[in-house]
Amino acid sequence: KTDFINFINDQEWKSIEPVSSWFGPSSLLMSSMSALFQLSMWIRHGHGYLTENLGIPVWGSYAIFGLATLFSGLILGLVSEAFGTACEH
């Protein structure tokens, strides 16, 4: 507590270089990192639910997530191709 008060009173904060806007909490980069972290937590909880509550073996959970990844990649690829084709005309 004393160190914080001295930090403010002695204006030591002026000697600290500000964080670049690229690495700020509201930047696109940090928002994307946050979204990826939340996605990984959702996947972890989903894996726990599948294995603990539904009794699916671990390899079965991995297979489900693997197939979901392949399917979402297929859908994103088709959507991307559709937008690319629509933009050419």
PyMOL commands that set and color helices and strands:
alter all, ss='L'
color gray80, all
select helices_A, chain A and resi 2-9+12-15+21-23+28-53+58-88
alter helices_A, ss='H'
color red, helices_A
deselect
rebuild
show_as cartoon
